[in-house]
Amino acid sequence: MDNKEVIRQFEEIEHKVERVIEACKSHEATNLELINKIERLEEELQKKTEAENNYLKERDLIRSKIDSLLVRLEDITEV
C-alpha cells in the first residue's frame, strides 16, 4: 500500500465516523423528545387516575346518601 491509499482509507473511515456521530446525535434528540412525551403522558394519566378516583368516591357517597334516604322513606311508610 502506498501513502495515498492509506490516507484515502483514513479519510473514508473519518467520514464514516462522522456519519455515525451525526446519527447518534439525531437519535439522542429523538430519545429526548420521546422521554419528554412519556413524562407528559404519565402526568396526564396521573391526573385522569385522580379524577376517576374522585368520581368513584363521589359516586359512592351519593349512593350511600340515596340508600339512607330510601331507608328513611321505608321507615315512614311502614308507620
HTML snippet that shows the backbone in 3Dmol.js (N, CA, C, O; Angstrom):
<script src="https://3Dmol.org/build/3Dmol-min.js"></script>
<div id="view" style="width:600px;height:400px;position:relative"></div>
<script>
const pdb = `
ATOM      1  N   MET A   1       0.838  -1.180   0.000  1.00  0.00           N
ATOM      2  CA  MET A   1       0.000   0.000   0.000  1.00  0.00           C
ATOM      3  C   MET A   1       0.882   1.242   0.000  1.00  0.00           C
ATOM      4  O   MET A   1       1.885   1.321   0.710  1.00  0.00           O
ATOM      5  N   ASP A   2       0.490   2.178  -0.793  1.00  0.00           N
ATOM      6  CA  ASP A   2       1.238   3.426  -0.771  1.00  0.00           C
ATOM      7  C   ASP A   2       0.551   4.424   0.161  1.00  0.00           C
ATOM      8  O   ASP A   2      -0.558   4.179   0.636  1.00  0.00           O
ATOM      9  N   ASN A   3       1.199   5.521   0.410  1.00  0.00           N
ATOM     10  CA  ASN A   3       0.689   6.527   1.357  1.00  0.00           C
ATOM     11  C   ASN A   3      -0.649   7.099   0.931  1.00  0.00           C
ATOM     12  O   ASN A   3      -1.506   7.365   1.774  1.00  0.00           O
ATOM     13  N   LYS A   4      -0.841   7.293  -0.369  1.00  0.00           N
ATOM     14  CA  LYS A   4      -2.111   7.855  -0.864  1.00  0.00           C
ATOM     15  C   LYS A   4      -3.281   6.925  -0.528  1.00  0.00           C
ATOM     16  O   LYS A   4      -4.357   7.386  -0.149  1.00  0.00           O
ATOM     17  N   GLU A   5      -3.068   5.649  -0.667  1.00  0.00           N
ATOM     18  CA  GLU A   5      -4.121   4.670  -0.368  1.00  0.00           C
ATOM     19  C   GLU A   5      -4.434   4.657   1.123  1.00  0.00           C
ATOM     20  O   GLU A   5      -5.599   4.580   1.512  1.00  0.00           O
ATOM     21  N   VAL A   6      -3.415   4.732   1.949  1.00  0.00           N
ATOM     22  CA  VAL A   6      -3.618   4.758   3.396  1.00  0.00           C
ATOM     23  C   VAL A   6      -4.369   6.019   3.789  1.00  0.00           C
ATOM     24  O   VAL A   6      -5.302   5.956   4.589  1.00  0.00           O
ATOM     25  N   ILE A   7      -3.979   7.158   3.242  1.00  0.00           N
ATOM     26  CA  ILE A   7      -4.651   8.428   3.536  1.00  0.00           C
ATOM     27  C   ILE A   7      -6.102   8.373   3.075  1.00  0.00           C
ATOM     28  O   ILE A   7      -6.992   8.836   3.789  1.00  0.00           O
ATOM     29  N   ARG A   8      -6.354   7.821   1.905  1.00  0.00           N
ATOM     30  CA  ARG A   8      -7.731   7.691   1.394  1.00  0.00           C
ATOM     31  C   ARG A   8      -8.573   6.825   2.328  1.00  0.00           C
ATOM     32  O   ARG A   8      -9.724   7.158   2.611  1.00  0.00           O
ATOM     33  N   GLN A   9      -8.012   5.724   2.803  1.00  0.00           N
ATOM     34  CA  GLN A   9      -8.749   4.847   3.714  1.00  0.00           C
ATOM     35  C   GLN A   9      -9.035   5.550   5.043  1.00  0.00           C
ATOM     36  O   GLN A   9     -10.121   5.407   5.606  1.00  0.00           O
ATOM     37  N   PHE A  10      -8.064   6.302   5.534  1.00  0.00           N
ATOM     38  CA  PHE A  10      -8.301   7.056   6.773  1.00  0.00           C
ATOM     39  C   PHE A  10      -9.390   8.110   6.577  1.00  0.00           C
ATOM     40  O   PHE A  10     -10.227   8.313   7.455  1.00  0.00           O
ATOM     41  N   GLU A  11      -9.375   8.771   5.436  1.00  0.00           N
ATOM     42  CA  GLU A  11     -10.413   9.771   5.144  1.00  0.00           C
ATOM     43  C   GLU A  11     -11.785   9.107   5.060  1.00  0.00           C
ATOM     44  O   GLU A  11     -12.781   9.656   5.531  1.00  0.00           O
ATOM     45  N   GLU A  12     -11.824   7.935   4.464  1.00  0.00           N
ATOM     46  CA  GLU A  12     -13.077   7.186   4.361  1.00  0.00           C
ATOM     47  C   GLU A  12     -13.574   6.789   5.759  1.00  0.00           C
ATOM     48  O   GLU A  12     -14.758   6.912   6.070  1.00  0.00           O
ATOM     49  N   ILE A  13     -12.649   6.315   6.583  1.00  0.00           N
ATOM     50  CA  ILE A  13     -13.003   5.944   7.956  1.00  0.00           C
ATOM     51  C   ILE A  13     -13.491   7.172   8.718  1.00  0.00           C
ATOM     52  O   ILE A  13     -14.479   7.103   9.449  1.00  0.00           O
ATOM     53  N   GLU A  14     -12.790   8.301   8.545  1.00  0.00           N
ATOM     54  CA  GLU A  14     -13.180   9.533   9.229  1.00  0.00           C
ATOM     55  C   GLU A  14     -14.582   9.964   8.798  1.00  0.00           C
ATOM     56  O   GLU A  14     -15.385  10.392   9.626  1.00  0.00           O
ATOM     57  N   HIS A  15     -14.870   9.851   7.509  1.00  0.00           N
ATOM     58  CA  HIS A  15     -16.199  10.205   7.001  1.00  0.00           C
ATOM     59  C   HIS A  15     -17.274   9.293   7.607  1.00  0.00           C
ATOM     60  O   HIS A  15     -18.343   9.767   7.991  1.00  0.00           O
ATOM     61  N   LYS A  16     -16.999   8.021   7.689  1.00  0.00           N
ATOM     62  CA  LYS A  16     -17.960   7.084   8.274  1.00  0.00           C
ATOM     63  C   LYS A  16     -18.173   7.367   9.760  1.00  0.00           C
ATOM     64  O   LYS A  16     -19.298   7.292  10.253  1.00  0.00           O
ATOM     65  N   VAL A  17     -17.089   7.694  10.475  1.00  0.00           N
ATOM     66  CA  VAL A  17     -17.208   8.020  11.902  1.00  0.00           C
ATOM     67  C   VAL A  17     -18.062   9.274  12.076  1.00  0.00           C
ATOM     68  O   VAL A  17     -18.888   9.334  12.986  1.00  0.00           O
ATOM     69  N   GLU A  18     -17.875  10.274  11.217  1.00  0.00           N
ATOM     70  CA  GLU A  18     -18.682  11.494  11.280  1.00  0.00           C
ATOM     71  C   GLU A  18     -20.160  11.179  11.068  1.00  0.00           C
ATOM     72  O   GLU A  18     -21.020  11.727  11.759  1.00  0.00           O
ATOM     73  N   ARG A  19     -20.455  10.299  10.115  1.00  0.00           N
ATOM     74  CA  ARG A  19     -21.858   9.913   9.882  1.00  0.00           C
ATOM     75  C   ARG A  19     -22.439   9.194  11.096  1.00  0.00           C
ATOM     76  O   ARG A  19     -23.598   9.411  11.451  1.00  0.00           O
ATOM     77  N   VAL A  20     -21.653   8.352  11.724  1.00  0.00           N
ATOM     78  CA  VAL A  20     -22.112   7.641  12.925  1.00  0.00           C
ATOM     79  C   VAL A  20     -22.382   8.638  14.051  1.00  0.00           C
ATOM     80  O   VAL A  20     -23.378   8.517  14.765  1.00  0.00           O
ATOM     81  N   ILE A  21     -21.500   9.617  14.209  1.00  0.00           N
ATOM     82  CA  ILE A  21     -21.683  10.640  15.250  1.00  0.00           C
ATOM     83  C   ILE A  21     -22.951  11.441  14.987  1.00  0.00           C
ATOM     84  O   ILE A  21     -23.718  11.711  15.911  1.00  0.00           O
ATOM     85  N   GLU A  22     -23.176  11.824  13.731  1.00  0.00           N
ATOM     86  CA  GLU A  22     -24.392  12.561  13.379  1.00  0.00           C
ATOM     87  C   GLU A  22     -25.626  11.717  13.680  1.00  0.00           C
ATOM     88  O   GLU A  22     -26.615  12.229  14.205  1.00  0.00           O
ATOM     89  N   ALA A  23     -25.575  10.442  13.353  1.00  0.00           N
ATOM     90  CA  ALA A  23     -26.720   9.560  13.619  1.00  0.00           C
ATOM     91  C   ALA A  23     -26.965   9.445  15.117  1.00  0.00           C
ATOM     92  O   ALA A  23     -28.115   9.431  15.557  1.00  0.00           O
ATOM     93  N   CYS A  24     -25.901   9.364  15.900  1.00  0.00           N
ATOM     94  CA  CYS A  24     -26.047   9.292  17.362  1.00  0.00           C
ATOM     95  C   CYS A  24     -26.690  10.551  17.912  1.00  0.00           C
ATOM     96  O   CYS A  24     -27.571  10.481  18.769  1.00  0.00           O
ATOM     97  N   LYS A  25     -26.248  11.713  17.418  1.00  0.00           N
ATOM     98  CA  LYS A  25     -26.829  12.985  17.870  1.00  0.00           C
ATOM     99  C   LYS A  25     -28.309  13.054  17.517  1.00  0.00           C
ATOM    100  O   LYS A  25     -29.128  13.521  18.309  1.00  0.00           O
ATOM    101  N   SER A  26     -28.636  12.586  16.324  1.00  0.00           N
ATOM    102  CA  SER A  26     -30.037  12.572  15.904  1.00  0.00           C
ATOM    103  C   SER A  26     -30.862  11.659  16.805  1.00  0.00           C
ATOM    104  O   SER A  26     -31.971  12.010  17.207  1.00  0.00           O
ATOM    105  N   HIS A  27     -30.321  10.499  17.115  1.00  0.00           N
ATOM    106  CA  HIS A  27     -31.027   9.558  17.987  1.00  0.00           C
ATOM    107  C   HIS A  27     -31.154  10.109  19.404  1.00  0.00           C
ATOM    108  O   HIS A  27     -32.164   9.880  20.069  1.00  0.00           O
ATOM    109  N   GLU A  28     -30.141  10.829  19.866  1.00  0.00           N
ATOM    110  CA  GLU A  28     -30.216  11.432  21.192  1.00  0.00           C
ATOM    111  C   GLU A  28     -31.337  12.463  21.249  1.00  0.00           C
ATOM    112  O   GLU A  28     -32.080  12.522  22.229  1.00  0.00           O
ATOM    113  N   ALA A  29     -31.464  13.287  20.188  1.00  0.00           N
ATOM    114  CA  ALA A  29     -32.530  14.289  20.151  1.00  0.00           C
ATOM    115  C   ALA A  29     -33.898  13.615  20.127  1.00  0.00           C
ATOM    116  O   ALA A  29     -34.817  14.031  20.832  1.00  0.00           O
ATOM    117  N   THR A  30     -34.023  12.582  19.318  1.00  0.00           N
ATOM    118  CA  THR A  30     -35.286  11.845  19.252  1.00  0.00           C
ATOM    119  C   THR A  30     -35.603  11.202  20.593  1.00  0.00           C
ATOM    120  O   THR A  30     -36.750  11.218  21.040  1.00  0.00           O
ATOM    121  N   ASN A  31     -34.593  10.639  21.227  1.00  0.00           N
ATOM    122  CA  ASN A  31     -34.768   9.998  22.525  1.00  0.00           C
ATOM    123  C   ASN A  31     -35.241  11.011  23.561  1.00  0.00           C
ATOM    124  O   ASN A  31     -36.133  10.714  24.355  1.00  0.00           O
ATOM    125  N   LEU A  32     -34.653  12.201  23.558  1.00  0.00           N
ATOM    126  CA  LEU A  32     -35.059  13.240  24.493  1.00  0.00           C
ATOM    127  C   LEU A  32     -36.516  13.641  24.266  1.00  0.00           C
ATOM    128  O   LEU A  32     -37.275  13.811  25.220  1.00  0.00           O
ATOM    129  N   GLU A  33     -36.899  13.791  23.002  1.00  0.00           N
ATOM    130  CA  GLU A  33     -38.296  14.109  22.688  1.00  0.00           C
ATOM    131  C   GLU A  33     -39.225  13.023  23.221  1.00  0.00           C
ATOM    132  O   GLU A  33     -40.270  13.326  23.799  1.00  0.00           O
ATOM    133  N   LEU A  34     -38.851  11.776  23.031  1.00  0.00           N
ATOM    134  CA  LEU A  34     -39.695  10.667  23.494  1.00  0.00           C
ATOM    135  C   LEU A  34     -39.770  10.622  25.017  1.00  0.00           C
ATOM    136  O   LEU A  34     -40.828  10.335  25.578  1.00  0.00           O
ATOM    137  N   ILE A  35     -38.660  10.902  25.682  1.00  0.00           N
ATOM    138  CA  ILE A  35     -38.669  10.933  27.145  1.00  0.00           C
ATOM    139  C   ILE A  35     -39.606  12.025  27.635  1.00  0.00           C
ATOM    140  O   ILE A  35     -40.376  11.808  28.571  1.00  0.00           O
ATOM    141  N   ASN A  36     -39.549  13.194  27.012  1.00  0.00           N
ATOM    142  CA  ASN A  36     -40.451  14.292  27.396  1.00  0.00           C
ATOM    143  C   ASN A  36     -41.903  13.919  27.146  1.00  0.00           C
ATOM    144  O   ASN A  36     -42.776  14.235  27.955  1.00  0.00           O
ATOM    145  N   LYS A  37     -42.164  13.251  26.033  1.00  0.00           N
ATOM    146  CA  LYS A  37     -43.534  12.835  25.727  1.00  0.00           C
ATOM    147  C   LYS A  37     -44.031  11.822  26.756  1.00  0.00           C
ATOM    148  O   LYS A  37     -45.177  11.895  27.199  1.00  0.00           O
ATOM    149  N   ILE A  38     -43.177  10.886  27.133  1.00  0.00           N
ATOM    150  CA  ILE A  38     -43.552   9.891  28.148  1.00  0.00           C
ATOM    151  C   ILE A  38     -43.891  10.586  29.458  1.00  0.00           C
ATOM    152  O   ILE A  38     -44.874  10.235  30.111  1.00  0.00           O
ATOM    153  N   GLU A  39     -43.080  11.576  29.849  1.00  0.00           N
ATOM    154  CA  GLU A  39     -43.343  12.301  31.093  1.00  0.00           C
ATOM    155  C   GLU A  39     -44.684  13.024  31.032  1.00  0.00           C
ATOM    156  O   GLU A  39     -45.444  13.006  32.000  1.00  0.00           O
ATOM    157  N   ARG A  40     -44.980  13.667  29.888  1.00  0.00           N
ATOM    158  CA  ARG A  40     -46.277  14.353  29.742  1.00  0.00           C
ATOM    159  C   ARG A  40     -47.428  13.357  29.825  1.00  0.00           C
ATOM    160  O   ARG A  40     -48.432  13.617  30.488  1.00  0.00           O
ATOM    161  N   LEU A  41     -47.284  12.223  29.156  1.00  0.00           N
ATOM    162  CA  LEU A  41     -48.342  11.213  29.173  1.00  0.00           C
ATOM    163  C   LEU A  41     -48.539  10.626  30.566  1.00  0.00           C
ATOM    164  O   LEU A  41     -49.669  10.356  30.974  1.00  0.00           O
ATOM    165  N   GLU A  42     -47.443  10.430  31.296  1.00  0.00           N
ATOM    166  CA  GLU A  42     -47.564   9.924  32.666  1.00  0.00           C
ATOM    167  C   GLU A  42     -48.280  10.930  33.555  1.00  0.00           C
ATOM    168  O   GLU A  42     -49.079  10.543  34.407  1.00  0.00           O
ATOM    169  N   GLU A  43     -48.000  12.228  33.365  1.00  0.00           N
ATOM    170  CA  GLU A  43     -48.694  13.253  34.134  1.00  0.00           C
ATOM    171  C   GLU A  43     -50.186  13.263  33.803  1.00  0.00           C
ATOM    172  O   GLU A  43     -51.027  13.355  34.696  1.00  0.00           O
ATOM    173  N   GLU A  44     -50.505  13.167  32.509  1.00  0.00           N
ATOM    174  CA  GLU A  44     -51.910  13.119  32.102  1.00  0.00           C
ATOM    175  C   GLU A  44     -52.609  11.907  32.699  1.00  0.00           C
ATOM    176  O   GLU A  44     -53.736  12.007  33.185  1.00  0.00           O
ATOM    177  N   LEU A  45     -51.938  10.766  32.661  1.00  0.00           N
ATOM    178  CA  LEU A  45     -52.514   9.545  33.216  1.00  0.00           C
ATOM    179  C   LEU A  45     -52.755   9.701  34.710  1.00  0.00           C
ATOM    180  O   LEU A  45     -53.793   9.281  35.221  1.00  0.00           O
ATOM    181  N   GLN A  46     -51.798  10.303  35.415  1.00  0.00           N
ATOM    182  CA  GLN A  46     -51.947  10.518  36.848  1.00  0.00           C
ATOM    183  C   GLN A  46     -53.155  11.403  37.136  1.00  0.00           C
ATOM    184  O   GLN A  46     -53.930  11.119  38.049  1.00  0.00           O
ATOM    185  N   LYS A  47     -53.317  12.470  36.363  1.00  0.00           N
ATOM    186  CA  LYS A  47     -54.464  13.373  36.555  1.00  0.00           C
ATOM    187  C   LYS A  47     -55.774  12.643  36.288  1.00  0.00           C
ATOM    188  O   LYS A  47     -56.744  12.808  37.027  1.00  0.00           O
ATOM    189  N   LYS A  48     -55.801  11.838  35.234  1.00  0.00           N
ATOM    190  CA  LYS A  48     -57.027  11.103  34.911  1.00  0.00           C
ATOM    191  C   LYS A  48     -57.335  10.055  35.973  1.00  0.00           C
ATOM    192  O   LYS A  48     -58.497   9.828  36.309  1.00  0.00           O
ATOM    193  N   THR A  49     -56.307   9.428  36.493  1.00  0.00           N
ATOM    194  CA  THR A  49     -56.496   8.441  37.561  1.00  0.00           C
ATOM    195  C   THR A  49     -57.058   9.117  38.804  1.00  0.00           C
ATOM    196  O   THR A  49     -57.972   8.593  39.439  1.00  0.00           O
ATOM    197  N   GLU A  50     -56.513  10.281  39.153  1.00  0.00           N
ATOM    198  CA  GLU A  50     -57.019  11.018  40.305  1.00  0.00           C
ATOM    199  C   GLU A  50     -58.469  11.450  40.084  1.00  0.00           C
ATOM    200  O   GLU A  50     -59.291  11.360  40.996  1.00  0.00           O
ATOM    201  N   ALA A  51     -58.781  11.915  38.880  1.00  0.00           N
ATOM    202  CA  ALA A  51     -60.151  12.324  38.571  1.00  0.00           C
ATOM    203  C   ALA A  51     -61.100  11.133  38.675  1.00  0.00           C
ATOM    204  O   ALA A  51     -62.209  11.268  39.192  1.00  0.00           O
ATOM    205  N   GLU A  52     -60.677   9.978  38.193  1.00  0.00           N
ATOM    206  CA  GLU A  52     -61.520   8.787  38.269  1.00  0.00           C
ATOM    207  C   GLU A  52     -61.737   8.375  39.726  1.00  0.00           C
ATOM    208  O   GLU A  52     -62.847   8.013  40.115  1.00  0.00           O
ATOM    209  N   ASN A  53     -60.682   8.430  40.519  1.00  0.00           N
ATOM    210  CA  ASN A  53     -60.821   8.088  41.933  1.00  0.00           C
ATOM    211  C   ASN A  53     -61.771   9.044  42.642  1.00  0.00           C
ATOM    212  O   ASN A  53     -62.591   8.622  43.458  1.00  0.00           O
ATOM    213  N   ASN A  54     -61.658  10.333  42.329  1.00  0.00           N
ATOM    214  CA  ASN A  54     -62.577  11.319  42.917  1.00  0.00           C
ATOM    215  C   ASN A  54     -64.013  11.041  42.493  1.00  0.00           C
ATOM    216  O   ASN A  54     -64.934  11.148  43.302  1.00  0.00           O
ATOM    217  N   TYR A  55     -64.203  10.684  41.223  1.00  0.00           N
ATOM    218  CA  TYR A  55     -65.533  10.360  40.730  1.00  0.00           C
ATOM    219  C   TYR A  55     -66.103   9.148  41.477  1.00  0.00           C
ATOM    220  O   TYR A  55     -67.267   9.150  41.875  1.00  0.00           O
ATOM    221  N   LEU A  56     -65.282   8.124  41.662  1.00  0.00           N
ATOM    222  CA  LEU A  56     -65.758   6.918  42.353  1.00  0.00           C
ATOM    223  C   LEU A  56     -66.126   7.222  43.807  1.00  0.00           C
ATOM    224  O   LEU A  56     -67.122   6.710  44.319  1.00  0.00           O
ATOM    225  N   LYS A  57     -65.322   8.053  44.468  1.00  0.00           N
ATOM    226  CA  LYS A  57     -65.640   8.431  45.848  1.00  0.00           C
ATOM    227  C   LYS A  57     -66.949   9.207  45.904  1.00  0.00           C
ATOM    228  O   LYS A  57     -67.789   8.968  46.772  1.00  0.00           O
ATOM    229  N   GLU A  58     -67.113  10.129  44.980  1.00  0.00           N
ATOM    230  CA  GLU A  58     -68.340  10.932  44.944  1.00  0.00           C
ATOM    231  C   GLU A  58     -69.550  10.050  44.650  1.00  0.00           C
ATOM    232  O   GLU A  58     -70.609  10.215  45.256  1.00  0.00           O
ATOM    233  N   ARG A  59     -69.387   9.121  43.724  1.00  0.00           N
ATOM    234  CA  ARG A  59     -70.480   8.212  43.384  1.00  0.00           C
ATOM    235  C   ARG A  59     -70.862   7.361  44.589  1.00  0.00           C
ATOM    236  O   ARG A  59     -72.047   7.166  44.861  1.00  0.00           O
ATOM    237  N   ASP A  60     -69.877   6.859  45.302  1.00  0.00           N
ATOM    238  CA  ASP A  60     -70.156   6.049  46.487  1.00  0.00           C
ATOM    239  C   ASP A  60     -70.857   6.872  47.563  1.00  0.00           C
ATOM    240  O   ASP A  60     -71.770   6.380  48.226  1.00  0.00           O
ATOM    241  N   LEU A  61     -70.438   8.111  47.737  1.00  0.00           N
ATOM    242  CA  LEU A  61     -71.083   8.984  48.713  1.00  0.00           C
ATOM    243  C   LEU A  61     -72.542   9.226  48.340  1.00  0.00           C
ATOM    244  O   LEU A  61     -73.424   9.171  49.197  1.00  0.00           O
ATOM    245  N   ILE A  62     -72.791   9.490  47.069  1.00  0.00           N
ATOM    246  CA  ILE A  62     -74.169   9.724  46.605  1.00  0.00           C
ATOM    247  C   ILE A  62     -75.009   8.469  46.799  1.00  0.00           C
ATOM    248  O   ILE A  62     -76.152   8.551  47.249  1.00  0.00           O
ATOM    249  N   ARG A  63     -74.455   7.315  46.466  1.00  0.00           N
ATOM    250  CA  ARG A  63     -75.199   6.055  46.666  1.00  0.00           C
ATOM    251  C   ARG A  63     -75.536   5.846  48.139  1.00  0.00           C
ATOM    252  O   ARG A  63     -76.638   5.424  48.488  1.00  0.00           O
ATOM    253  N   SER A  64     -74.571   6.149  48.985  1.00  0.00           N
ATOM    254  CA  SER A  64     -74.793   5.992  50.416  1.00  0.00           C
ATOM    255  C   SER A  64     -75.924   6.900  50.894  1.00  0.00           C
ATOM    256  O   SER A  64     -76.780   6.477  51.671  1.00  0.00           O
ATOM    257  N   LYS A  65     -75.923   8.141  50.431  1.00  0.00           N
ATOM    258  CA  LYS A  65     -76.978   9.078  50.839  1.00  0.00           C
ATOM    259  C   LYS A  65     -78.333   8.646  50.303  1.00  0.00           C
ATOM    260  O   LYS A  65     -79.342   8.754  51.000  1.00  0.00           O
ATOM    261  N   ILE A  66     -78.362   8.158  49.066  1.00  0.00           N
ATOM    262  CA  ILE A  66     -79.629   7.695  48.491  1.00  0.00           C
ATOM    263  C   ILE A  66     -80.142   6.492  49.273  1.00  0.00           C
ATOM    264  O   ILE A  66     -81.331   6.412  49.582  1.00  0.00           O
ATOM    265  N   ASP A  67     -79.260   5.564  49.591  1.00  0.00           N
ATOM    266  CA  ASP A  67     -79.671   4.390  50.374  1.00  0.00           C
ATOM    267  C   ASP A  67     -80.213   4.814  51.735  1.00  0.00           C
ATOM    268  O   ASP A  67     -81.207   4.270  52.216  1.00  0.00           O
ATOM    269  N   SER A  68     -79.558   5.778  52.338  1.00  0.00           N
ATOM    270  CA  SER A  68     -80.012   6.276  53.634  1.00  0.00           C
ATOM    271  C   SER A  68     -81.403   6.905  53.523  1.00  0.00           C
ATOM    272  O   SER A  68     -82.266   6.684  54.373  1.00  0.00           O
ATOM    273  N   LEU A  69     -81.605   7.688  52.466  1.00  0.00           N
ATOM    274  CA  LEU A  69     -82.920   8.299  52.260  1.00  0.00           C
ATOM    275  C   LEU A  69     -83.991   7.249  51.990  1.00  0.00           C
ATOM    276  O   LEU A  69     -85.116   7.372  52.473  1.00  0.00           O
ATOM    277  N   LEU A  70     -83.651   6.222  51.228  1.00  0.00           N
ATOM    278  CA  LEU A  70     -84.616   5.163  50.948  1.00  0.00           C
ATOM    279  C   LEU A  70     -85.005   4.425  52.232  1.00  0.00           C
ATOM    280  O   LEU A  70     -86.169   4.075  52.424  1.00  0.00           O
ATOM    281  N   VAL A  71     -84.035   4.195  53.097  1.00  0.00           N
ATOM    282  CA  VAL A  71     -84.335   3.540  54.372  1.00  0.00           C
ATOM    283  C   VAL A  71     -85.271   4.415  55.188  1.00  0.00           C
ATOM    284  O   VAL A  71     -86.227   3.924  55.787  1.00  0.00           O
ATOM    285  N   ARG A  72     -84.996   5.696  55.209  1.00  0.00           N
ATOM    286  CA  ARG A  72     -85.867   6.608  55.968  1.00  0.00           C
ATOM    287  C   ARG A  72     -87.278   6.638  55.391  1.00  0.00           C
ATOM    288  O   ARG A  72     -88.255   6.686  56.138  1.00  0.00           O
ATOM    289  N   LEU A  73     -87.387   6.611  54.062  1.00  0.00           N
ATOM    290  CA  LEU A  73     -88.708   6.594  53.425  1.00  0.00           C
ATOM    291  C   LEU A  73     -89.444   5.301  53.746  1.00  0.00           C
ATOM    292  O   LEU A  73     -90.652   5.322  53.977  1.00  0.00           O
ATOM    293  N   GLU A  74     -88.748   4.197  53.764  1.00  0.00           N
ATOM    294  CA  GLU A  74     -89.376   2.926  54.107  1.00  0.00           C
ATOM    295  C   GLU A  74     -89.877   2.963  55.556  1.00  0.00           C
ATOM    296  O   GLU A  74     -90.961   2.465  55.860  1.00  0.00           O
ATOM    297  N   ASP A  75     -89.083   3.554  56.437  1.00  0.00           N
ATOM    298  CA  ASP A  75     -89.488   3.662  57.822  1.00  0.00           C
ATOM    299  C   ASP A  75     -90.758   4.497  57.942  1.00  0.00           C
ATOM    300  O   ASP A  75     -91.646   4.176  58.732  1.00  0.00           O
ATOM    301  N   ILE A  76     -90.839   5.555  57.167  1.00  0.00           N
ATOM    302  CA  ILE A  76     -92.007   6.430  57.217  1.00  0.00           C
ATOM    303  C   ILE A  76     -93.235   5.721  56.693  1.00  0.00           C
ATOM    304  O   ILE A  76     -94.312   5.837  57.279  1.00  0.00           O
ATOM    305  N   THR A  77     -93.099   4.997  55.617  1.00  0.00           N
ATOM    306  CA  THR A  77     -94.245   4.333  55.009  1.00  0.00           C
ATOM    307  C   THR A  77     -94.712   3.141  55.821  1.00  0.00           C
ATOM    308  O   THR A  77     -95.868   2.737  55.695  1.00  0.00           O
ATOM    309  N   GLU A  78     -93.860   2.568  56.647  1.00  0.00           N
ATOM    310  CA  GLU A  78     -94.232   1.435  57.460  1.00  0.00           C
ATOM    311  C   GLU A  78     -95.040   1.861  58.670  1.00  0.00           C
ATOM    312  O   GLU A  78     -95.786   1.064  59.239  1.00  0.00           O
ATOM    313  N   VAL A  79     -94.897   3.087  59.052  1.00  0.00           N
ATOM    314  CA  VAL A  79     -95.572   3.518  60.276  1.00  0.00           C
ATOM    315  C   VAL A  79     -97.018   3.763  60.063  1.00  0.00           C
ATOM    316  O   VAL A  79     -97.726   4.132  61.000  1.00  0.00           O
TER     317      VAL A  79
END
`;
const viewer = $3Dmol.createViewer("view");
viewer.addModel(pdb, "pdb");
viewer.setStyle({}, {cartoon: {color: "spectrum"}});
viewer.zoomTo();
viewer.render();
</script>
